[in-house]
Amino acid sequence: MNILIVDDEQALVKGLKKSLTKEGYNVFTAYDGKEALELINNEKIDCILLDLMLPEIDGITLCKKIRQTMDVPIIMLTAKDDYVDKIVGLEMGADDYVTKPFHTKELIARIKAILRRVNSMSVVKEEEDVIEVGAVKVCASSRTAYLNGKEIPLTAKEFDILYLLMKERGKVFSREMLYELVWHEVSFDTRTVDVHIRKLRQKIEDDPANPYYLKTKWGVGYYFRKDVI
């Protein structure tokens, strides 16, 4: 697995690279957004650790650029313990975030969880590979989604949420359940789920404010409509 660390703190990058290399990962490093973009375009990267504050191209802008062409898992590294910054990062396509200072073991655990989830989603039963409900279709093996035959650009976690809800359509999932099933850890911030649901609605609904497919069961959670032709 190839991991790219994008951070302008050289001591941090050096320490992380050493720890991740010990875990068996092949590690690429970049100290600014421009250098990172060149690596992403020229190397096969399986996971990106992306700092928010970067020279040349900042982390938010870089995240947005990456999401225009690929759904590689992105973990945002930020020194800002600010809810708004975290939400902006998620809105731009980050899959997770870790606030500095963080424990290296926690970060490694998050990386393993994301990569395990991505790998497990590609190992599906043939009859579960393609699910089509109304104008929405998901293909698990290629991790792609379509609306009216046109591919929808989804982040890794947006795809996982949509696939899960379509596979179990009609079943209501609480925010806590969705977080634990998709993030593979105990829920600690269910607002993260709300952000991803809102982004999904913007991508698959004609009117996100009055969703047709992705419904809310008030006081309970979210579900994908079962009675769709």
C-alpha positions as YAML, in Angstrom:
chain: A
units: angstrom
residues:
- id: 1
  name: MET
  ca: [0.00, 0.00, 0.00]
- id: 2
  name: ASN
  ca: [1.28, 3.45, -0.95]
- id: 3
  name: ILE
  ca: [0.65, 6.30, 1.47]
- id: 4
  name: LEU
  ca: [1.31, 9.95, 0.69]
- id: 5
  name: ILE
  ca: [2.07, 12.35, 3.56]
- id: 6
  name: VAL
  ca: [1.50, 16.01, 2.66]
- id: 7
  name: ASP
  ca: [2.70, 18.37, 5.39]
- id: 8
  name: ASP
  ca: [5.21, 21.22, 5.59]
- id: 9
  name: GLU
  ca: [6.42, 20.19, 9.07]
- id: 10
  name: GLN
  ca: [9.52, 18.22, 8.15]
- id: 11
  name: ALA
  ca: [10.03, 16.71, 11.61]
- id: 12
  name: LEU
  ca: [6.45, 15.44, 11.66]
- id: 13
  name: VAL
  ca: [6.74, 14.00, 8.15]
- id: 14
  name: LYS
  ca: [10.01, 12.26, 9.01]
- id: 15
  name: GLY
  ca: [8.53, 10.69, 12.16]
- id: 16
  name: LEU
  ca: [5.34, 9.56, 10.43]
- id: 17
  name: LYS
  ca: [7.26, 8.10, 7.50]
- id: 18
  name: LYS
  ca: [9.41, 6.08, 9.88]
- id: 19
  name: SER
  ca: [6.38, 4.76, 11.79]
- id: 20
  name: LEU
  ca: [4.39, 3.92, 8.65]
- id: 21
  name: THR
  ca: [7.37, 2.24, 7.01]
- id: 22
  name: LYS
  ca: [7.67, 0.00, 10.08]
- id: 23
  name: GLU
  ca: [4.01, -0.96, 9.53]
- id: 24
  name: GLY
  ca: [4.91, -2.16, 6.03]
- id: 25
  name: TYR
  ca: [3.62, 0.79, 3.99]
- id: 26
  name: ASN
  ca: [5.48, 2.41, 1.11]
- id: 27
  name: VAL
  ca: [5.55, 6.12, 1.96]
- id: 28
  name: PHE
  ca: [5.75, 9.12, -0.35]
- id: 29
  name: THR
  ca: [6.19, 12.62, 1.07]
- id: 30
  name: ALA
  ca: [5.44, 16.14, -0.11]
- id: 31
  name: TYR
  ca: [5.95, 19.45, 1.68]
- id: 32
  name: ASP
  ca: [3.59, 21.62, -0.35]
- id: 33
  name: GLY
  ca: [0.39, 21.21, -2.34]
- id: 34
  name: LYS
  ca: [2.00, 21.56, -5.75]
- id: 35
  name: GLU
  ca: [4.54, 18.81, -5.07]
- id: 36
  name: ALA
  ca: [1.76, 16.59, -3.72]
- id: 37
  name: LEU
  ca: [-0.38, 17.05, -6.83]
- id: 38
  name: GLU
  ca: [2.51, 15.99, -9.05]
- id: 39
  name: LEU
  ca: [3.03, 12.83, -7.00]
- id: 40
  name: ILE
  ca: [-0.68, 12.00, -7.05]
- id: 41
  name: ASN
  ca: [-0.76, 12.33, -10.82]
- id: 42
  name: ASN
  ca: [2.32, 10.16, -11.33]
- id: 43
  name: GLU
  ca: [2.12, 7.49, -8.60]
- id: 44
  name: LYS
  ca: [-0.49, 4.97, -7.47]
- id: 45
  name: ILE
  ca: [-1.52, 6.32, -4.06]
- id: 46
  name: ASP
  ca: [-3.80, 4.27, -1.78]
- id: 47
  name: CYS
  ca: [-4.25, 6.79, 1.06]
- id: 48
  name: ILE
  ca: [-3.38, 10.46, 1.58]
- id: 49
  name: LEU
  ca: [-2.55, 12.18, 4.87]
- id: 50
  name: LEU
  ca: [-3.20, 15.83, 4.07]
- id: 51
  name: ASP
  ca: [-2.36, 18.84, 6.21]
- id: 52
  name: LEU
  ca: [-4.83, 21.73, 6.12]
- id: 53
  name: MET
  ca: [-2.25, 24.53, 6.10]
- id: 54
  name: LEU
  ca: [0.11, 24.13, 3.14]
- id: 55
  name: PRO
  ca: [2.22, 26.42, 0.94]
- id: 56
  name: GLU
  ca: [1.61, 26.68, -2.84]
- id: 57
  name: ILE
  ca: [-1.79, 24.93, -2.74]
- id: 58
  name: ASP
  ca: [-3.63, 24.72, 0.60]
- id: 59
  name: GLY
  ca: [-5.07, 21.46, 1.88]
- id: 60
  name: ILE
  ca: [-8.72, 22.31, 1.22]
- id: 61
  name: THR
  ca: [-8.05, 23.33, -2.38]
- id: 62
  name: LEU
  ca: [-5.87, 20.27, -2.95]
- id: 63
  name: CYS
  ca: [-8.55, 18.00, -1.52]
- id: 64
  name: LYS
  ca: [-11.08, 19.50, -3.90]
- id: 65
  name: LYS
  ca: [-8.74, 19.02, -6.88]
- id: 66
  name: ILE
  ca: [-8.12, 15.38, -5.95]
- id: 67
  name: ARG
  ca: [-11.82, 14.68, -5.68]
- id: 68
  name: GLN
  ca: [-12.41, 15.90, -9.21]
- id: 69
  name: THR
  ca: [-10.63, 12.85, -10.60]
- id: 70
  name: MET
  ca: [-10.33, 10.14, -7.93]
- id: 71
  name: ASP
  ca: [-11.81, 8.76, -4.70]
- id: 72
  name: VAL
  ca: [-8.56, 7.82, -2.92]
- id: 73
  name: PRO
  ca: [-9.11, 7.92, 0.89]
- id: 74
  name: ILE
  ca: [-8.01, 11.23, 2.43]
- id: 75
  name: ILE
  ca: [-7.34, 11.83, 6.13]
- id: 76
  name: MET
  ca: [-7.05, 15.52, 6.93]
- id: 77
  name: LEU
  ca: [-4.35, 16.53, 9.43]
- id: 78
  name: THR
  ca: [-5.05, 19.86, 11.06]
- id: 79
  name: ALA
  ca: [-3.71, 21.90, 13.96]
- id: 80
  name: LYS
  ca: [-7.03, 23.70, 14.12]
- id: 81
  name: ASP
  ca: [-9.47, 22.15, 16.58]
- id: 82
  name: ASP
  ca: [-12.26, 24.04, 14.87]
- id: 83
  name: TYR
  ca: [-15.59, 22.48, 13.95]
- id: 84
  name: VAL
  ca: [-15.96, 24.74, 10.90]
- id: 85
  name: ASP
  ca: [-12.57, 23.72, 9.49]
- id: 86
  name: LYS
  ca: [-13.40, 20.04, 9.94]
- id: 87
  name: ILE
  ca: [-16.77, 20.43, 8.21]
- id: 88
  name: VAL
  ca: [-15.17, 22.33, 5.31]
- id: 89
  name: GLY
  ca: [-12.63, 19.52, 4.94]
- id: 90
  name: LEU
  ca: [-15.39, 16.92, 4.85]
- id: 91
  name: GLU
  ca: [-17.42, 19.04, 2.44]
- id: 92
  name: MET
  ca: [-14.45, 19.14, 0.05]
- id: 93
  name: GLY
  ca: [-14.15, 15.34, 0.14]
- id: 94
  name: ALA
  ca: [-11.97, 14.32, 3.08]
- id: 95
  name: ASP
  ca: [-12.92, 10.93, 4.55]
- id: 96
  name: ASP
  ca: [-11.66, 11.56, 8.07]
- id: 97
  name: TYR
  ca: [-9.68, 14.06, 10.10]
- id: 98
  name: VAL
  ca: [-7.18, 14.01, 12.95]
- id: 99
  name: THR
  ca: [-6.42, 17.09, 15.04]
- id: 100
  name: LYS
  ca: [-2.81, 17.85, 15.94]
- id: 101
  name: PRO
  ca: [-1.21, 16.91, 18.22]
- id: 102
  name: PHE
  ca: [-2.29, 13.31, 17.68]
- id: 103
  name: HIS
  ca: [-0.99, 9.92, 18.75]
- id: 104
  name: THR
  ca: [0.71, 8.09, 15.89]
- id: 105
  name: LYS
  ca: [-0.95, 4.81, 16.89]
- id: 106
  name: GLU
  ca: [-4.38, 6.41, 16.57]
- id: 107
  name: LEU
  ca: [-3.55, 7.70, 13.09]
- id: 108
  name: ILE
  ca: [-2.25, 4.30, 12.01]
- id: 109
  name: ALA
  ca: [-5.43, 2.68, 13.33]
- id: 110
  name: ARG
  ca: [-7.52, 5.10, 11.25]
- id: 111
  name: ILE
  ca: [-5.44, 4.38, 8.15]
- id: 112
  name: LYS
  ca: [-5.85, 0.63, 8.62]
- id: 113
  name: ALA
  ca: [-9.61, 1.03, 9.15]
- id: 114
  name: ILE
  ca: [-10.03, 3.04, 5.96]
- id: 115
  name: LEU
  ca: [-7.89, 0.70, 3.85]
- id: 116
  name: ARG
  ca: [-9.61, -2.35, 5.34]
- id: 117
  name: ARG
  ca: [-13.00, -0.87, 4.49]
- id: 118
  name: VAL
  ca: [-11.98, -0.04, 0.93]
- id: 119
  name: ASN
  ca: [-10.57, -3.54, 0.40]
- id: 120
  name: SER
  ca: [-13.56, -5.30, 1.95]
- id: 121
  name: MET
  ca: [-16.01, -3.38, -0.19]
- id: 122
  name: SER
  ca: [-14.36, -4.77, -3.32]
- id: 123
  name: VAL
  ca: [-14.91, -8.36, -2.14]
- id: 124
  name: VAL
  ca: [-18.65, -8.76, -2.66]
- id: 125
  name: LYS
  ca: [-20.98, -11.49, -3.76]
- id: 126
  name: GLU
  ca: [-21.82, -11.36, -7.45]
- id: 127
  name: GLU
  ca: [-25.54, -10.85, -6.79]
- id: 128
  name: GLU
  ca: [-24.72, -7.85, -4.58]
- id: 129
  name: ASP
  ca: [-22.29, -6.23, -7.01]
- id: 130
  name: VAL
  ca: [-24.80, -4.03, -8.85]
- id: 131
  name: ILE
  ca: [-27.79, -2.49, -7.11]
- id: 132
  name: GLU
  ca: [-30.21, -0.33, -9.06]
- id: 133
  name: VAL
  ca: [-33.11, 1.57, -7.52]
- id: 134
  name: GLY
  ca: [-35.00, 4.02, -9.69]
- id: 135
  name: ALA
  ca: [-32.48, 6.24, -11.48]
- id: 136
  name: VAL
  ca: [-29.69, 5.42, -9.00]
- id: 137
  name: LYS
  ca: [-27.26, 2.54, -9.55]
- id: 138
  name: VAL
  ca: [-24.18, 1.45, -7.59]
- id: 139
  name: CYS
  ca: [-21.52, -1.04, -8.60]
- id: 140
  name: ALA
  ca: [-19.57, -2.40, -5.64]
- id: 141
  name: SER
  ca: [-16.69, -4.02, -7.52]
- id: 142
  name: SER
  ca: [-15.77, -0.81, -9.34]
- id: 143
  name: ARG
  ca: [-16.98, 1.43, -6.49]
- id: 144
  name: THR
  ca: [-18.92, 3.61, -8.90]
- id: 145
  name: ALA
  ca: [-22.37, 5.17, -8.72]
- id: 146
  name: TYR
  ca: [-24.63, 6.42, -11.49]
- id: 147
  name: LEU
  ca: [-27.65, 8.71, -11.79]
- id: 148
  name: ASN
  ca: [-29.67, 8.33, -14.98]
- id: 149
  name: GLY
  ca: [-26.72, 6.47, -16.49]
- id: 150
  name: LYS
  ca: [-24.20, 9.22, -15.73]
- id: 151
  name: GLU
  ca: [-21.42, 8.53, -13.23]
- id: 152
  name: ILE
  ca: [-21.63, 10.46, -9.95]
- id: 153
  name: PRO
  ca: [-18.34, 11.59, -8.36]
- id: 154
  name: LEU
  ca: [-18.44, 10.23, -4.80]
- id: 155
  name: THR
  ca: [-15.87, 10.15, -2.03]
- id: 156
  name: ALA
  ca: [-14.99, 6.77, -0.52]
- id: 157
  name: LYS
  ca: [-17.26, 7.26, 2.48]
- id: 158
  name: GLU
  ca: [-20.11, 8.73, 0.43]
- id: 159
  name: PHE
  ca: [-20.03, 5.60, -1.71]
- id: 160
  name: ASP
  ca: [-19.97, 3.31, 1.34]
- id: 161
  name: ILE
  ca: [-22.96, 5.08, 2.89]
- id: 162
  name: LEU
  ca: [-24.95, 5.02, -0.36]
- id: 163
  name: TYR
  ca: [-24.11, 1.37, -1.04]
- id: 164
  name: LEU
  ca: [-25.09, 0.34, 2.50]
- id: 165
  name: LEU
  ca: [-28.39, 2.23, 2.44]
- id: 166
  name: MET
  ca: [-29.32, 0.95, -1.03]
- id: 167
  name: LYS
  ca: [-28.39, -2.61, -0.12]
- id: 168
  name: GLU
  ca: [-30.55, -2.39, 3.01]
- id: 169
  name: ARG
  ca: [-33.19, -0.09, 1.48]
- id: 170
  name: GLY
  ca: [-36.15, 0.55, 3.70]
- id: 171
  name: LYS
  ca: [-34.11, -0.07, 6.86]
- id: 172
  name: VAL
  ca: [-33.58, 2.97, 9.07]
- id: 173
  name: PHE
  ca: [-30.01, 3.49, 10.30]
- id: 174
  name: SER
  ca: [-29.27, 5.82, 13.19]
- id: 175
  name: ARG
  ca: [-26.36, 8.22, 12.83]
- id: 176
  name: GLU
  ca: [-24.44, 6.15, 15.37]
- id: 177
  name: MET
  ca: [-25.07, 2.94, 13.41]
- id: 178
  name: LEU
  ca: [-23.96, 4.50, 10.13]
- id: 179
  name: TYR
  ca: [-20.81, 5.89, 11.70]
- id: 180
  name: GLU
  ca: [-19.85, 2.55, 13.25]
- id: 181
  name: LEU
  ca: [-20.58, 0.57, 10.06]
- id: 182
  name: VAL
  ca: [-18.82, 2.95, 7.67]
- id: 183
  name: TRP
  ca: [-16.00, 4.33, 9.81]
- id: 184
  name: HIS
  ca: [-15.51, 1.03, 11.69]
- id: 185
  name: GLU
  ca: [-15.17, 2.70, 15.05]
- id: 186
  name: VAL
  ca: [-17.40, 3.86, 17.89]
- id: 187
  name: SER
  ca: [-19.28, 7.04, 17.02]
- id: 188
  name: PHE
  ca: [-17.87, 10.21, 18.54]
- id: 189
  name: ASP
  ca: [-19.26, 12.92, 16.24]
- id: 190
  name: THR
  ca: [-22.51, 12.10, 14.43]
- id: 191
  name: ARG
  ca: [-22.48, 15.50, 12.73]
- id: 192
  name: THR
  ca: [-19.93, 13.97, 10.38]
- id: 193
  name: VAL
  ca: [-22.66, 11.59, 9.16]
- id: 194
  name: ASP
  ca: [-25.05, 14.51, 8.59]
- id: 195
  name: VAL
  ca: [-22.46, 16.23, 6.38]
- id: 196
  name: HIS
  ca: [-22.03, 13.13, 4.21]
- id: 197
  name: ILE
  ca: [-25.78, 12.61, 3.91]
- id: 198
  name: ARG
  ca: [-26.21, 16.24, 2.84]
- id: 199
  name: LYS
  ca: [-23.49, 15.86, 0.21]
- id: 200
  name: LEU
  ca: [-25.07, 12.65, -1.09]
- id: 201
  name: ARG
  ca: [-28.44, 14.35, -1.43]
- id: 202
  name: GLN
  ca: [-26.84, 17.17, -3.40]
- id: 203
  name: LYS
  ca: [-25.51, 14.57, -5.83]
- id: 204
  name: ILE
  ca: [-28.47, 12.20, -6.29]
- id: 205
  name: GLU
  ca: [-31.58, 14.25, -5.55]
- id: 206
  name: ASP
  ca: [-33.39, 16.64, -7.90]
- id: 207
  name: ASP
  ca: [-34.37, 18.66, -4.82]
- id: 208
  name: PRO
  ca: [-31.98, 17.98, -1.90]
- id: 209
  name: ALA
  ca: [-34.26, 19.93, 0.47]
- id: 210
  name: ASN
  ca: [-37.09, 17.51, -0.33]
- id: 211
  name: PRO
  ca: [-35.28, 14.22, -1.02]
- id: 212
  name: TYR
  ca: [-36.99, 11.48, -2.99]
- id: 213
  name: TYR
  ca: [-34.51, 8.64, -2.40]
- id: 214
  name: LEU
  ca: [-32.51, 9.36, 0.74]
- id: 215
  name: LYS
  ca: [-35.07, 9.97, 3.46]
- id: 216
  name: THR
  ca: [-34.93, 11.01, 7.11]
- id: 217
  name: LYS
  ca: [-36.88, 9.23, 9.82]
- id: 218
  name: TRP
  ca: [-37.18, 12.10, 12.25]
- id: 219
  name: GLY
  ca: [-35.66, 11.32, 15.63]
- id: 220
  name: VAL
  ca: [-34.30, 8.00, 14.37]
- id: 221
  name: GLY
  ca: [-31.98, 8.26, 11.38]
- id: 222
  name: TYR
  ca: [-31.70, 7.82, 7.61]
- id: 223
  name: TYR
  ca: [-32.91, 5.28, 5.06]
- id: 224
  name: PHE
  ca: [-33.14, 4.72, 1.30]
- id: 225
  name: ARG
  ca: [-36.68, 4.40, -0.01]
- id: 226
  name: LYS
  ca: [-37.76, 0.87, -0.74]
- id: 227
  name: ASP
  ca: [-40.93, 1.69, -2.72]
- id: 228
  name: VAL
  ca: [-39.14, 3.08, -5.76]
- id: 229
  name: ILE
  ca: [-39.83, 1.67, -9.21]
...
